[in-house]
Amino acid sequence: MKKSTDDLMKILRSKSSVDEYFDENDSEIFFGSLSELIDFFMARKGLTKAEVVKRSGMNRGYCYEIIGGKTPKNISRDKVMMLCFGLSLTVDESQQLLKKSGYAPLYARDTRDSIIIFCLENHINIVNTNIKLGEYNLEPLE
């Protein structure tokens, strides 16, 4: 968080809609749960649950559980990353989801993470991301 609460209040008062405020300050906003953050991103991107599930490459039932707020306590970092691809998140948005899930952010000095960062930045889907990881003999997201 970089802005003070007072700064955020001033910004909020100057906006014509709360959506505009969220769009410009999403990294400053606290969302109480992982499912609330997922819901926010789905609404922001105009995605349905079915679209997120399909794009994520995850097991359908498991992904619906996560989206529905029944997040298993042992959700892996890879599953969170797959969800990032399903939600078509940017790197910054992905960092938020990782943080909310209790995981370390993507790290550009790590070979696997740097490939994932590149793929997120270039809107490469999960299938082609896993192919790119395989080209470097790295584990796919699964």
C-alpha positions in Angstrom: 0.0 0.0 0.0 1.4 3.3 -1.1 -1.4 5.8 -0.6 -2.6 7.0 2.8 -6.2 6.5 3.8 -6.7 10.3 3.6 -5.3 10.3 0.0 -7.7 7.4 -0.9 -10.6 9.4 0.6 -9.8 12.4 -1.5 -9.5 10.3 -4.7 -12.8 8.5 -3.9 -14.6 11.8 -3.4 -13.4 13.0 -6.8 -14.6 10.0 -8.8 -17.9 9.8 -10.6 -18.3 6.1 -9.9 -16.9 3.6 -7.5 -15.9 1.4 -10.4 -13.6 4.1 -11.6 -12.1 4.4 -8.1 -11.5 0.6 -7.9 -10.0 0.5 -11.4 -7.4 3.1 -10.5 -6.7 2.0 -6.9 -7.3 -1.7 -6.8 -3.9 -2.5 -5.3 -4.8 -0.2 -2.4 -8.2 -1.8 -1.6 -8.6 -4.5 1.0 -10.9 -7.3 0.0 -11.8 -9.5 3.0 -11.5 -12.9 1.4 -10.1 -14.7 -1.5 -13.5 -15.3 -3.0 -14.4 -11.5 -2.7 -11.2 -10.7 -4.6 -12.1 -13.3 -7.2 -15.6 -11.9 -7.5 -14.1 -8.4 -7.9 -11.8 -9.5 -10.7 -14.6 -11.5 -12.5 -16.9 -8.5 -12.4 -14.1 -6.1 -13.5 -13.2 -8.4 -16.5 -16.8 -9.3 -17.3 -16.2 -13.0 -16.9 -18.6 -15.8 -16.0 -17.6 -18.6 -13.6 -17.8 -21.0 -16.6 -15.3 -18.9 -18.6 -12.9 -18.7 -15.6 -13.1 -22.4 -15.1 -12.4 -23.1 -18.8 -9.5 -20.7 -19.1 -7.9 -21.9 -15.9 -7.3 -25.4 -17.0 -8.3 -26.6 -13.5 -10.5 -29.5 -12.6 -14.0 -28.1 -13.0 -15.4 -29.0 -9.6 -12.3 -27.9 -7.7 -12.3 -24.5 -9.5 -16.0 -23.9 -8.8 -15.3 -24.6 -5.1 -12.5 -22.0 -5.0 -14.6 -19.4 -6.9 -17.6 -20.1 -4.7 -15.7 -19.4 -1.5 -15.1 -23.0 -0.4 -11.4 -22.6 -0.9 -9.6 -25.7 0.4 -7.0 -24.7 3.0 -4.3 -26.5 1.0 -4.8 -24.7 -2.3 -1.4 -24.7 -4.0 0.4 -21.7 -5.4 0.1 -23.4 -8.9 -3.7 -23.5 -8.5 -3.7 -19.9 -7.6 -1.6 -19.1 -10.7 -4.0 -21.2 -12.9 -6.8 -19.1 -11.5 -4.9 -16.0 -12.5 -4.8 -17.2 -16.1 -8.5 -18.1 -15.9 -9.3 -14.6 -14.7 -7.0 -13.0 -17.4 -5.2 -11.1 -14.7 -2.2 -8.8 -15.2 1.0 -9.5 -13.3 0.0 -6.9 -10.6 -3.4 -8.4 -10.2 -1.9 -11.8 -10.0 0.4 -10.6 -7.2 -2.6 -9.5 -5.3 -4.3 -12.9 -5.6 -1.1 -14.6 -4.6 -0.8 -12.3 -1.6 -4.4 -12.9 -0.6 -3.8 -16.6 -0.8 -0.7 -16.4 1.5 1.9 -17.1 -1.2 5.0 -15.2 -2.2 4.7 -13.0 -5.3 6.1 -13.9 -8.7 9.8 -13.3 -8.7 11.5 -12.3 -11.9 14.8 -13.8 -10.8 13.2 -17.3 -10.7 13.2 -19.0 -14.1 9.8 -20.6 -13.8 8.2 -17.4 -12.4 9.8 -15.3 -15.1 8.2 -17.5 -17.8 4.8 -17.2 -16.0 5.3 -13.4 -15.8 6.1 -13.2 -19.5 3.0 -15.3 -20.4 0.7 -13.2 -18.2 2.1 -10.0 -19.6 1.6 -11.2 -23.2 -1.9 -12.8 -22.6 -0.7 -16.3 -23.4 -3.2 -18.9 -22.3 -2.5 -21.6 -19.7 -2.0 -24.4 -22.3 0.7 -22.4 -24.2 2.2 -21.3 -20.9 2.7 -24.9 -19.9 4.2 -25.7 -23.3 6.7 -22.8 -22.7 7.5 -24.1 -19.2 8.1 -27.5 -20.8 10.5 -26.1 -23.3 12.7 -25.1 -20.3 12.2 -28.5 -18.6 10.2 -26.8 -15.9 7.1 -28.2 -14.2 3.8 -27.1 -15.8 1.1 -25.3 -13.8 -1.1 -28.1 -12.5 
